[in-house]
Amino acid sequence: MAKYEITSETVVNEYDVILHRIKALISFTTVCGEEIQAGDLGGFIEKESNLSQTGTAWISEEAAVFGNATVTDNALISGFGRAYDNARIRENAQVTGYARIYGDAHVHGTTQIYGNAMVHGHCEIYGDTHIFGDEFVLDDARVCGYAKVSGHAVIYNDALVCDHAEVFDYAHVHDNALVCGQS
């Protein structure tokens, strides 16, 4: 059974892509506890392959997913969040605010990305990480475990931030750097 349908409401986004609003066909609860009722309007997608018809994956409010990006499992994109290019948002990940996930970025686990965060390139964000503020995670960087990245931090060039590490303010972690915290 289909979870949602594409409605006739369309918008043209900042990249001149035509996006279609979605509408729930069944009732379910999102990963953050939001009750979606059959008939509720969701966010925007370019094509059906952007959002899985299985699980509780959802795009709400004014969020949008386009290009070859996918939202699957129980992942949620809300607010004005964007996922595009070949981005993959899956498992119980949440993207909200004005966050942007693009390129070949993979976001999964119970990750929460919000604020004005930008995650792109071939990076991977997973575990129970929290990324918020105006930070950038790019190139082949990885953030995992219970790491927190905030403020205006930038993580790039094969850097790894893991465990209970916290990177914040105007910190730059790059060039194969390893930042690990303690539990």
C-alpha positions as CSV (number, residue, x, y, z in Angstrom):
1,M,0.0,0.0,0.0
2,A,1.3,3.4,-0.9
3,K,2.1,5.8,2.0
4,Y,1.8,9.0,0.0
5,E,0.8,10.5,-3.3
6,I,2.1,13.4,-5.4
7,T,-0.4,16.2,-5.5
8,S,-0.9,18.7,-8.3
9,E,0.6,21.5,-6.2
10,T,4.0,22.5,-7.6
11,V,6.7,25.0,-6.9
12,V,9.9,25.8,-8.8
13,N,12.9,25.8,-6.4
14,E,16.0,27.9,-6.4
15,Y,17.6,25.5,-8.9
16,D,14.7,25.8,-11.4
17,V,13.5,22.2,-10.6
18,I,9.8,21.6,-10.5
19,L,8.8,20.1,-7.1
20,H,5.5,18.5,-6.2
21,R,3.9,18.5,-2.8
22,I,3.2,15.2,-1.2
23,K,0.0,14.0,0.6
24,A,-0.2,11.2,3.2
25,L,-2.5,8.3,2.2
26,I,-2.1,6.5,5.6
27,S,-1.6,7.6,9.2
28,F,1.8,7.0,10.9
29,T,4.2,8.5,13.4
30,T,7.5,10.0,12.3
31,V,10.8,9.3,14.0
32,C,10.4,12.6,16.1
33,G,6.9,11.6,17.2
34,E,4.9,13.8,14.8
35,E,1.6,12.2,14.0
36,I,0.9,12.2,10.3
37,Q,-2.7,11.6,9.4
38,A,-4.1,10.4,6.1
39,G,-4.8,13.5,4.1
40,D,-2.0,15.6,5.7
41,L,0.1,17.5,3.2
42,G,3.9,17.1,3.4
43,G,6.9,18.8,1.8
44,F,8.1,18.6,-1.8
45,I,9.8,16.0,-4.0
46,E,10.9,16.0,-7.6
47,K,9.9,12.4,-8.3
48,E,8.6,9.4,-6.4
49,S,12.1,7.8,-6.0
50,N,13.0,10.7,-3.7
51,L,10.9,9.3,-0.8
52,S,10.4,5.7,0.1
53,Q,6.8,4.4,0.2
54,T,7.8,2.0,3.0
55,G,8.7,2.8,6.6
56,T,7.9,6.1,8.3
57,A,10.3,8.2,6.2
58,W,8.7,11.6,5.6
59,I,9.3,15.1,4.2
60,S,7.2,17.7,5.9
61,E,6.5,21.4,6.0
62,E,8.5,23.3,3.3
63,A,11.3,20.7,3.1
64,A,12.3,19.4,-0.3
65,V,14.2,16.5,-1.8
66,F,15.2,16.4,-5.4
67,G,17.7,15.2,-8.0
68,N,18.7,11.6,-7.1
69,A,18.6,12.2,-3.3
70,T,16.6,9.7,-1.3
71,V,14.9,9.6,2.1
72,T,14.2,6.1,3.3
73,D,13.5,3.9,6.4
74,N,12.3,6.2,9.1
75,A,14.3,9.3,8.2
76,L,12.7,12.8,8.4
77,I,13.3,16.0,6.6
78,S,11.4,19.0,7.9
79,G,11.4,22.8,8.2
80,F,13.1,24.2,5.1
81,G,15.6,21.4,4.9
82,R,16.9,20.3,1.5
83,A,18.5,17.0,0.2
84,Y,19.6,16.9,-3.4
85,D,22.2,15.5,-5.9
86,N,22.9,12.0,-4.7
87,A,22.4,12.5,-1.0
88,R,21.1,9.6,1.1
89,I,19.1,10.2,4.3
90,R,18.1,6.9,6.0
91,E,17.5,4.9,9.1
92,N,16.3,7.3,11.9
93,A,18.2,10.5,10.8
94,Q,16.5,13.9,11.1
95,V,17.3,17.0,9.0
96,T,15.5,20.2,9.8
97,G,15.8,24.0,9.9
98,Y,17.6,25.3,6.8
99,A,20.1,22.4,6.7
100,R,21.3,21.3,3.3
101,I,22.5,17.7,2.5
102,Y,23.9,17.3,-1.0
103,G,26.6,15.8,-3.3
104,D,27.1,12.2,-2.3
105,A,26.6,12.7,1.4
106,H,25.2,9.9,3.5
107,V,23.3,10.7,6.7
108,H,22.1,7.8,8.8
109,G,21.7,6.3,12.3
110,T,20.0,8.6,14.8
111,T,21.8,11.7,13.5
112,Q,20.2,15.1,13.9
113,I,21.2,17.9,11.6
114,Y,19.6,21.3,12.0
115,G,20.1,25.0,11.8
116,N,22.0,26.2,8.7
117,A,24.3,23.2,8.5
118,M,25.6,22.1,5.1
119,V,26.8,18.5,4.6
120,H,28.1,17.7,1.2
121,G,30.8,15.9,-0.9
122,H,31.4,12.2,-0.1
123,C,31.1,12.7,3.6
124,E,29.2,10.3,6.0
125,I,27.4,11.3,9.2
126,Y,26.1,8.5,11.4
127,G,25.6,7.2,14.9
128,D,23.9,9.5,17.4
129,T,25.6,12.7,16.2
130,H,24.2,16.2,16.4
131,I,25.2,18.8,13.9
132,F,23.7,22.3,14.3
133,G,24.5,25.9,13.7
134,D,26.3,27.2,10.6
135,E,28.8,24.5,10.2
136,F,30.0,22.7,7.1
137,V,30.9,19.0,6.8
138,L,32.4,18.2,3.4
139,D,34.7,16.3,1.1
140,D,35.4,12.8,2.6
141,A,34.9,13.8,6.2
142,R,33.1,11.5,8.7
143,V,31.3,12.4,11.9
144,C,30.1,9.5,14.0
145,G,29.4,8.1,17.4
146,Y,27.9,10.7,19.8
147,A,29.9,13.6,18.3
148,K,28.5,17.1,18.4
149,V,29.5,19.8,15.8
150,S,28.1,23.3,16.3
151,G,28.7,27.0,15.8
152,H,30.7,27.8,12.6
153,A,32.9,24.7,12.6
154,V,34.2,23.2,9.4
155,I,35.1,19.5,9.0
156,Y,36.7,18.4,5.7
157,N,39.4,16.5,3.8
158,D,39.2,13.0,5.3
159,A,38.8,14.3,8.8
160,L,37.1,12.0,11.4
161,V,35.2,13.3,14.4
162,C,33.9,10.5,16.5
163,D,32.8,9.1,19.9
164,H,31.8,11.9,22.3
165,A,34.0,14.6,20.6
166,E,32.7,18.1,20.4
167,V,33.8,20.6,17.7
168,F,32.4,24.1,18.0
169,D,32.8,27.8,17.5
170,Y,35.1,28.5,14.5
171,A,37.1,25.3,14.7
172,H,38.4,23.7,11.5
173,V,39.2,19.9,11.5
174,H,40.8,18.8,8.2
175,D,43.5,16.8,6.4
176,N,43.1,13.4,7.9
177,A,42.7,14.8,11.4
178,L,41.2,12.6,14.1
179,V,39.1,14.0,16.9
180,C,37.7,11.5,19.4
181,G,36.1,12.2,22.7
182,Q,35.7,9.9,25.7
183,S,32.5,8.3,27.0
